[in-house]
Amino acid sequence: MTALQNFGANLSFTPRAFFVPETEADVLEILDAYRGRNIRVIGRLHSWSGAPAGEDVVLDLCRLNSVEATTMPEGVRARVGAGCQIKRVLEELERQANVTLPTLGLITEQAIAGAISTGTHGSGKHSLSHYMSEIRVATYDPATGEPVIRTITEGPDLAAARCSLGCLGVIVSVGFLCRLPYNVEEHFERCDALDEVLTLEVSYPLQQFFLVPWNWKFWVQCRRETVAPRSLLASLYRLYFFATLDISFHVLLTFLQQYLRSRRLTKFFYRRVLPWTVIRGWKVVDRSQEMLIMEHELFRHIEIEVFVTRSRLAESLGYVRGLLEWCDGDRSGLDETRQQQLRELGLSAELEAGCGAYLHHYPICVRRVQPDETWISMAAGGDEDWYALSFISYARPDERAGFFQFAELLARSMAGLFDARPHWGKWCPIEGETARRLYPELETFRTICDQADPDGRFRNAFVRQRIFGEAGQSRAENTGGLQPPVAGQ
């Protein structure tokens, strides 16, 4: 039996059967041999939720990694094997047809099917799921019960397949319209208020920004597409970014969090040291796949991310600051009105237990995502842009009790106060009834899943509890094998 563990080391499971199929025909043979069993698929396991976990039959599709770019009247279309990592997709699209992906997330380590299945996104555009125009799924024919490959290209089923958490079957390939390569101009600015940040967004629609804890200023990566050529100093800028922000910053944070464990030094770093490490106003132009990604996979961490609409962004960030101060032990962080609202949400015990239990030690990353044409991606529906607020911890896997306590309080309170949606692929502690309220089209998605997979063969504990609202499971089952946040963890 093969033991599997995710990138964050908070998810581990040992399936009864584990396969690495070479071809789509192999996938169908496995479905045939294990009909009646529960089947799940893993990508690169760069997820912190229980979405990929499977206790029965698990498939790793890393060998289904073909990339085929075809020139059509409407442009270049790509069909990509489900297990292909995004970094290879980028390389092959450029080599074969001098095109690129329609959007990019922060990392390129993920398998493309895993990325779309959980709603992976970048900043300033729709999520990657939104752009999928063809999804091919290995499943059982509801009429005959035989394994088949179903091609989904339109209608409500496509909206479901674009972000499905594996509920429709085994994705074997995805198809989408590519775009021409493009350059991105970037520079850093510091802002004292959110209004300044949003004003910059008009000129820099691809920007992402950071709310810096204990300093409470905003650092903005001002980004926009440009027809300007690659800067002469682009390589030097990438070296500076990699050495300073991707490496040195994270090494220092890891040292502060895992070894010194000093609240005073952490706050001193953000208030006095960090501002000197960021060069403001250095405008550099480089290729999109260089500018829009970071090397977050180099350091193990855990993360929760919540999505709010633009109209609720300002109040949400104000609440985040107050909650972080409260969790650091400052009871003035949340006024009596806000405390009463949390009590009315049934969070009295969590509120009291969280006071003084956690020091947040990483900048809150905020990214804008345009509404998706999907049923359950975090940016699904509505006519407002969504903003993803990301909270990262570099605590050791056995020292995350404070983070889990904070993350659960954050997710439950922001869902109640601001209708915030936690990212399906990150730490996701919401319950089924909460999901039903947050996603107006959840019933549509459930109906499509029931029609395609009436016996629920492609569901695990995580999706049964969160998507289909099934109760009666233990906490460990609810998280799909995640280590529960008990004392000492």
C-alpha positions as CSV (number, residue, x, y, z in Angstrom):
1,M,0.0,0.0,0.0
2,T,1.2,3.5,-0.9
3,A,1.2,6.2,1.7
4,L,0.6,9.7,0.2
5,Q,1.2,13.1,1.8
6,N,0.5,16.6,0.5
7,F,2.9,19.5,0.1
8,G,1.8,21.1,3.3
9,A,2.2,17.9,5.3
10,N,-1.2,18.3,6.9
11,L,-2.9,15.7,4.7
12,S,-1.9,12.0,4.6
13,F,-3.8,8.9,3.4
14,T,-3.1,5.4,2.3
15,P,-5.4,4.1,-0.4
16,R,-6.2,0.4,-0.8
17,A,-5.2,0.6,-4.4
18,F,-2.9,3.1,-6.2
19,F,-2.3,3.4,-9.9
20,V,-0.3,5.5,-12.3
21,P,-1.9,4.8,-15.7
22,E,0.0,5.4,-18.9
23,T,-2.9,6.0,-21.2
24,E,-6.6,6.9,-21.3
25,A,-7.2,3.2,-22.1
26,D,-5.5,2.3,-18.8
27,V,-7.8,4.6,-17.0
28,L,-10.9,2.9,-18.5
29,E,-9.4,-0.5,-17.6
30,I,-9.0,0.5,-14.0
31,L,-12.6,1.8,-13.9
32,D,-13.7,-1.5,-15.3
33,A,-11.8,-3.6,-12.8
34,Y,-12.8,-1.5,-9.8
35,R,-16.5,-0.8,-10.7
36,G,-18.5,-0.3,-7.5
37,R,-15.5,1.1,-5.7
38,N,-14.7,4.7,-4.7
39,I,-12.2,6.4,-7.1
40,R,-10.3,9.6,-6.6
41,V,-7.5,11.3,-8.5
42,I,-4.5,13.2,-7.2
43,G,-2.7,16.0,-9.0
44,R,0.6,17.2,-7.5
45,L,-0.9,17.3,-4.1
46,H,-0.3,21.0,-3.8
47,S,-3.6,21.4,-1.9
48,W,-4.2,21.9,1.8
49,S,-7.8,20.7,1.9
50,G,-9.1,17.2,1.8
51,A,-10.2,17.5,-1.8
52,P,-7.7,15.0,-3.2
53,A,-7.9,12.4,-0.5
54,G,-9.0,8.9,-1.2
55,E,-9.1,5.8,1.0
56,D,-10.1,3.2,-1.7
57,V,-8.8,3.6,-5.3
58,V,-6.5,6.5,-6.1
59,L,-5.1,7.4,-9.5
60,D,-2.1,9.6,-10.3
61,L,-2.3,10.9,-13.9
62,C,1.2,12.4,-14.1
63,R,1.9,10.3,-17.2
64,L,-1.1,11.7,-19.0
65,N,0.9,14.8,-19.8
66,S,0.6,15.4,-23.5
67,V,0.2,18.9,-25.0
68,E,-1.3,19.4,-28.5
69,A,-1.6,22.8,-30.0
70,T,-3.8,23.1,-33.1
71,T,-4.3,26.2,-35.2
72,M,-8.0,26.9,-35.9
73,P,-9.8,29.8,-37.5
74,E,-10.6,31.3,-34.1
75,G,-7.0,30.9,-32.9
76,V,-4.8,28.2,-31.4
77,R,-6.6,25.6,-29.4
78,A,-4.8,23.3,-27.0
79,R,-5.7,19.9,-25.6
80,V,-3.7,19.1,-22.5
81,G,-3.4,15.8,-20.6
82,A,-4.9,16.1,-17.1
83,G,-1.7,15.3,-15.3
84,C,0.5,17.8,-17.1
85,Q,2.1,20.3,-14.9
86,I,1.4,23.9,-15.7
87,K,5.1,24.8,-16.2
88,R,5.3,22.1,-18.9
89,V,2.1,23.4,-20.5
90,L,3.7,26.8,-20.8
91,E,6.9,25.4,-22.3
92,E,5.1,23.2,-24.9
93,L,2.6,25.9,-26.0
94,E,5.4,28.3,-26.6
95,R,7.5,25.7,-28.4
96,Q,4.7,24.3,-30.6
97,A,2.7,27.4,-31.5
98,N,4.2,30.5,-29.8
99,V,1.1,30.9,-27.5
100,T,0.5,30.8,-23.8
101,L,-2.2,30.2,-21.2
102,P,-5.1,32.7,-20.9
103,T,-4.2,33.3,-17.2
104,L,-1.6,32.3,-14.6
105,G,-1.7,31.5,-10.9
106,L,1.1,32.1,-8.5
107,I,2.8,28.8,-9.0
108,T,3.3,26.5,-12.0
109,E,3.8,23.2,-10.1
110,Q,0.2,22.1,-10.2
111,A,-1.3,19.6,-12.6
112,I,-3.7,21.4,-14.9
113,A,-6.7,19.2,-14.0
114,G,-6.1,19.8,-10.3
115,A,-5.7,23.5,-10.9
116,I,-9.1,23.8,-12.7
117,S,-10.9,21.4,-10.4
118,T,-10.3,23.6,-7.4
119,G,-10.6,27.1,-9.0
120,T,-6.9,28.1,-9.2
121,H,-6.6,31.8,-10.1
122,G,-4.2,34.6,-10.7
123,S,-4.8,38.3,-10.4
124,G,-6.9,40.6,-12.6
125,K,-8.5,37.9,-14.8
126,H,-10.9,35.0,-14.4
127,S,-9.8,31.8,-12.8
128,L,-8.2,29.2,-15.0
129,S,-11.4,27.1,-14.8
130,H,-13.4,29.8,-16.6
131,Y,-11.3,29.4,-19.8
132,M,-11.8,25.7,-20.3
133,S,-13.9,25.0,-23.4
134,E,-13.5,21.2,-23.4
135,I,-13.2,18.7,-20.6
136,R,-12.9,15.0,-21.2
137,V,-13.9,12.8,-18.3
138,A,-13.6,9.0,-17.7
139,T,-16.7,7.9,-16.0
140,Y,-19.5,5.3,-16.0
141,D,-22.3,5.5,-18.5
142,P,-25.4,6.1,-16.3
143,A,-27.5,3.9,-18.7
144,T,-25.2,0.9,-19.2
145,G,-22.8,1.2,-16.3
146,E,-19.8,0.8,-18.6
147,P,-16.6,2.9,-18.4
148,V,-16.6,5.6,-21.1
149,I,-14.8,8.8,-21.9
150,R,-17.3,11.7,-22.0
151,T,-16.5,14.9,-23.8
152,I,-18.1,18.0,-22.3
153,T,-18.1,21.2,-24.3
154,E,-21.1,23.3,-23.5
155,G,-24.1,24.2,-21.3
156,P,-24.6,23.6,-17.6
157,D,-22.4,20.4,-17.6
158,L,-19.4,22.4,-18.8
159,A,-20.0,25.0,-16.0
160,A,-20.0,22.1,-13.6
161,A,-16.9,20.3,-15.1
162,R,-14.9,23.5,-15.1
163,C,-14.6,23.3,-11.3
164,S,-15.9,20.0,-10.1
165,L,-13.6,18.8,-7.2
166,G,-13.4,15.5,-9.0
167,C,-17.2,14.8,-8.6
168,L,-17.9,14.1,-12.3
169,G,-15.2,11.5,-12.8
170,V,-11.6,11.2,-13.8
171,I,-10.6,14.2,-16.0
172,V,-8.2,12.9,-18.7
173,S,-7.7,16.1,-20.7
174,V,-8.8,19.7,-21.0
175,G,-9.1,22.0,-23.9
176,F,-9.0,25.8,-24.2
177,L,-8.3,28.6,-26.6
178,C,-4.8,30.0,-26.1
179,R,-3.6,33.6,-26.4
180,L,-0.5,35.2,-27.9
181,P,2.5,35.7,-25.5
182,Y,2.5,39.0,-23.8
183,N,4.8,41.1,-21.6
184,V,4.0,42.5,-18.2
185,E,5.3,45.8,-16.7
186,E,5.7,45.7,-12.9
187,H,6.9,47.9,-10.1
188,F,6.2,48.2,-6.4
189,E,4.4,51.0,-4.6
190,R,3.5,51.5,-0.9
191,C,0.1,52.9,0.0
192,D,-1.3,54.0,3.3
193,A,-5.0,53.3,2.5
194,L,-7.0,50.8,0.5
195,D,-8.5,53.7,-1.6
196,E,-5.1,54.4,-3.0
197,V,-4.6,50.8,-3.9
198,L,-7.8,50.6,-5.8
199,T,-7.1,53.8,-7.6
200,L,-3.8,52.2,-8.8
201,E,-5.8,49.2,-10.0
202,V,-7.4,51.3,-12.8
203,S,-4.0,51.7,-14.4
204,Y,-2.6,48.3,-13.3
205,P,-5.4,45.8,-13.6
206,L,-3.1,42.8,-13.1
207,Q,-1.8,44.0,-9.8
208,Q,-1.8,42.1,-6.5
209,F,-1.2,43.7,-3.2
210,F,-0.3,42.8,0.4
211,L,-1.6,44.1,3.7
212,V,1.5,44.0,5.9
213,P,0.7,42.8,9.5
214,W,1.8,45.0,12.4
215,N,2.6,47.8,10.0
216,W,-0.8,47.8,8.4
217,K,0.4,49.5,5.2
218,F,-0.2,48.2,1.7
219,W,2.5,47.0,-0.6
220,V,1.3,46.9,-4.2
221,Q,2.8,44.9,-7.1
222,C,1.6,47.2,-9.9
223,R,1.2,45.1,-13.0
224,R,-0.2,45.6,-16.5
225,E,0.1,44.2,-20.0
226,T,2.4,46.2,-22.3
227,V,3.6,46.1,-25.8
228,A,7.0,47.4,-24.6
229,P,9.9,45.1,-25.2
230,R,11.6,43.1,-22.4
231,S,13.7,45.4,-20.2
232,L,17.5,45.2,-20.4
233,L,17.6,44.8,-16.7
234,A,14.8,42.2,-16.5
235,S,17.2,39.4,-15.6
236,L,18.7,41.5,-12.8
237,Y,15.2,42.2,-11.6
238,R,14.3,38.5,-11.6
239,L,17.5,37.8,-9.6
240,Y,16.7,40.5,-7.1
241,F,13.1,39.2,-6.7
242,F,14.2,35.6,-6.4
243,A,17.1,36.3,-3.9
244,T,15.3,39.0,-1.8
245,L,11.6,38.1,-1.8
246,D,11.4,34.4,-2.8
247,I,14.4,33.2,-0.8
248,S,15.8,35.7,1.9
249,F,12.4,36.9,3.0
250,H,11.1,33.4,3.5
251,V,14.3,32.1,5.2
252,L,14.0,35.0,7.7
253,L,10.3,34.4,8.3
254,T,11.0,30.7,8.8
255,F,13.8,31.5,11.3
256,L,11.6,33.9,13.2
257,Q,8.6,31.6,13.3
258,Q,10.2,28.2,13.9
259,Y,13.2,29.0,16.0
260,L,13.1,32.5,17.7
261,R,9.3,32.4,18.1
262,S,9.4,36.1,19.2
263,R,6.3,38.2,18.7
264,R,8.3,41.3,19.4
265,L,10.9,40.5,16.7
266,T,8.3,39.6,14.2
267,K,6.5,42.9,14.6
268,F,9.8,44.8,14.6
269,F,10.7,43.1,11.2
270,Y,7.5,44.3,9.6
271,R,7.6,47.7,11.1
272,R,11.3,48.5,10.6
273,V,13.1,46.1,8.4
274,L,10.7,45.0,5.5
275,P,10.3,48.5,4.1
276,W,14.0,48.7,3.3
277,T,14.0,45.4,1.3
278,V,11.5,46.5,-1.3
279,I,12.6,48.7,-4.1
280,R,9.9,51.1,-5.1
281,G,9.3,52.5,-8.6
282,W,11.7,50.2,-10.4
283,K,9.6,49.6,-13.6
284,V,10.6,46.4,-15.4
285,V,9.1,44.6,-18.4
286,D,9.4,40.9,-18.8
287,R,7.4,37.9,-20.1
288,S,4.1,37.1,-18.4
289,Q,5.3,33.7,-17.2
290,E,8.2,35.3,-15.5
291,M,6.4,38.2,-13.9
292,L,3.1,36.6,-12.7
293,I,4.5,33.7,-10.7
294,M,6.3,33.3,-7.4
295,E,8.4,30.4,-5.9
296,H,6.0,29.6,-3.0
297,E,6.6,25.9,-3.4
298,L,10.2,26.3,-2.1
299,F,9.1,26.5,1.5
300,R,6.6,24.3,3.2
301,H,3.6,26.2,4.6
302,I,-0.2,26.0,5.1
303,E,-2.7,28.4,3.8
304,I,-6.4,29.5,4.0
305,E,-7.8,31.9,1.4
306,V,-11.2,33.5,1.4
307,F,-13.0,35.4,-1.4
308,V,-15.1,38.5,-0.9
309,T,-16.8,40.8,-3.4
310,R,-15.4,44.2,-4.2
311,S,-18.2,46.0,-2.3
312,R,-17.2,44.2,0.9
313,L,-13.5,44.4,0.5
314,A,-12.8,47.4,2.6
315,E,-14.9,46.2,5.6
316,S,-13.4,42.7,5.2
317,L,-9.8,44.0,5.4
318,G,-10.8,46.2,8.4
319,Y,-12.2,43.1,10.1
320,V,-9.1,41.1,9.3
321,R,-6.9,43.6,11.0
322,G,-9.1,43.6,14.1
323,L,-9.3,39.8,14.2
324,L,-5.5,39.4,13.9
325,E,-5.0,41.9,16.7
326,W,-7.6,40.0,18.8
327,C,-5.8,36.7,18.2
328,D,-2.6,38.4,19.2
329,G,-4.2,39.2,22.6
330,D,-5.4,42.8,22.0
331,R,-9.1,42.8,23.0
332,S,-9.5,46.3,21.5
333,G,-9.0,44.8,18.1
334,L,-12.8,43.9,17.9
335,D,-15.2,46.4,19.3
336,E,-18.3,45.3,21.3
337,T,-20.6,45.5,18.3
338,R,-18.4,43.2,16.3
339,Q,-18.0,40.8,19.2
340,Q,-21.8,40.7,19.6
341,Q,-22.2,39.9,15.9
342,L,-19.8,36.9,16.3
343,R,-21.7,35.7,19.3
344,E,-24.9,35.8,17.3
345,L,-23.1,33.6,14.7
346,G,-22.5,31.0,17.4
347,L,-18.8,31.7,17.7
348,S,-18.6,32.8,21.4
349,A,-16.4,29.9,22.5
350,E,-14.1,30.2,19.4
351,L,-13.8,33.9,19.9
352,E,-12.7,33.6,23.5
353,A,-10.4,30.7,22.8
354,G,-8.8,32.6,19.9
355,C,-7.8,35.6,22.0
356,G,-4.0,35.5,22.4
357,A,-3.7,32.1,20.7
358,Y,-2.0,33.2,17.4
359,L,0.4,35.7,15.9
360,H,0.1,36.1,12.2
361,H,3.5,36.3,10.6
362,Y,3.0,36.6,6.8
363,P,1.6,39.5,4.6
364,I,-2.0,39.0,3.6
365,C,-2.0,38.7,-0.2
366,V,-5.0,40.1,-2.0
367,R,-5.8,39.3,-5.7
368,R,-8.7,40.4,-7.9
369,V,-10.6,37.7,-9.8
370,Q,-13.2,38.4,-12.4
371,P,-16.5,36.5,-12.1
372,D,-16.3,32.9,-13.5
373,E,-18.8,31.0,-15.7
374,T,-18.8,28.1,-13.3
375,W,-21.2,26.8,-10.6
376,I,-18.9,26.4,-7.6
377,S,-15.5,28.1,-8.2
378,M,-14.9,30.7,-5.5
379,A,-15.5,33.5,-8.1
380,A,-18.6,31.9,-9.6
381,G,-21.5,34.1,-10.4
382,G,-22.6,37.7,-9.7
383,D,-21.6,40.9,-11.5
384,E,-18.9,42.1,-9.1
385,D,-15.2,41.2,-9.1
386,W,-14.0,39.0,-6.3
387,Y,-11.0,39.5,-4.1
388,A,-9.0,36.6,-2.7
389,L,-7.5,37.2,0.8
390,S,-4.7,34.7,1.5
391,F,-3.4,33.8,4.9
392,I,-0.2,31.8,5.1
393,S,1.6,30.2,8.1
394,Y,5.2,28.9,8.1
395,A,4.7,27.1,11.5
396,R,6.0,23.6,11.6
397,P,3.4,20.9,10.9
398,D,3.3,19.8,14.5
399,E,3.0,23.5,15.8
400,R,-0.1,24.7,13.9
401,A,-2.7,24.7,16.6
402,G,-2.8,28.5,16.6
403,F,-3.2,28.7,12.9
404,F,-6.0,26.2,12.7
405,Q,-7.8,27.9,15.5
406,F,-7.5,31.3,13.7
407,A,-8.3,29.8,10.3
408,E,-11.5,28.2,11.5
409,L,-12.6,31.4,13.3
410,L,-11.7,33.4,10.2
411,A,-13.6,31.2,7.8
412,R,-16.8,30.8,9.8
413,S,-17.0,34.5,10.9
414,M,-16.3,35.9,7.4
415,A,-18.8,33.5,5.9
416,G,-21.4,34.9,8.3
417,L,-20.4,38.5,8.1
418,F,-19.4,39.0,4.5
419,D,-20.5,35.8,2.6
420,A,-16.8,35.0,2.2
421,R,-16.0,31.8,0.3
422,P,-13.0,29.7,1.4
423,H,-10.8,28.3,-1.4
424,W,-11.7,24.6,-2.0
425,G,-8.0,23.7,-2.5
426,K,-6.7,25.4,0.7
427,W,-7.7,24.9,4.3
428,C,-11.4,24.8,4.0
429,P,-13.4,24.3,7.3
430,I,-16.9,25.3,6.1
431,E,-19.8,22.9,6.5
432,G,-22.4,21.8,3.9
433,E,-25.1,24.2,4.9
434,T,-22.7,27.1,4.8
435,A,-21.7,26.1,1.3
436,R,-25.3,25.9,0.2
437,R,-25.9,29.5,1.4
438,L,-22.6,30.8,-0.2
439,Y,-23.1,29.2,-3.6
440,P,-26.6,30.0,-5.1
441,E,-26.1,27.4,-7.8
442,L,-24.9,24.6,-5.6
443,E,-28.1,22.7,-6.1
444,T,-27.6,22.9,-9.9
445,F,-24.1,21.4,-9.4
446,R,-25.4,18.7,-7.1
447,T,-28.1,17.7,-9.7
448,I,-25.6,17.4,-12.5
449,C,-23.3,15.3,-10.3
450,D,-26.2,13.0,-9.3
451,Q,-27.1,12.5,-12.9
452,A,-23.5,11.8,-14.0
453,D,-22.5,9.7,-11.0
454,P,-25.7,8.5,-9.3
455,D,-23.8,6.2,-7.0
456,G,-21.3,8.8,-5.9
457,R,-18.3,6.7,-6.9
458,F,-16.1,9.7,-7.5
459,R,-16.8,11.5,-4.2
460,N,-14.7,11.4,-1.0
461,A,-15.5,12.5,2.5
462,F,-14.5,16.1,1.9
463,V,-16.9,16.6,-1.0
464,R,-19.7,14.5,0.5
465,Q,-19.7,16.7,3.6
466,R,-19.0,20.1,2.0
467,I,-20.8,19.8,-1.3
468,F,-23.5,17.3,-0.7
469,G,-24.1,18.2,3.0
470,E,-23.9,14.6,4.3
471,A,-23.5,14.5,8.1
472,G,-22.5,11.9,10.6
473,Q,-18.8,11.8,9.9
474,S,-16.0,12.3,12.3
475,R,-13.8,15.4,12.0
476,A,-11.0,13.4,10.5
477,E,-13.4,12.0,7.9
478,N,-14.8,15.4,7.2
479,T,-11.3,16.7,6.3
480,G,-10.5,13.7,4.2
481,G,-7.6,12.5,6.3
482,L,-6.3,15.9,7.3
483,Q,-4.5,16.1,10.6
484,P,-7.1,17.6,13.0
485,P,-6.1,20.8,14.8
486,V,-5.8,19.2,18.3
487,A,-3.5,20.5,21.0
488,G,0.1,20.5,19.9
489,Q,-0.7,20.7,16.2
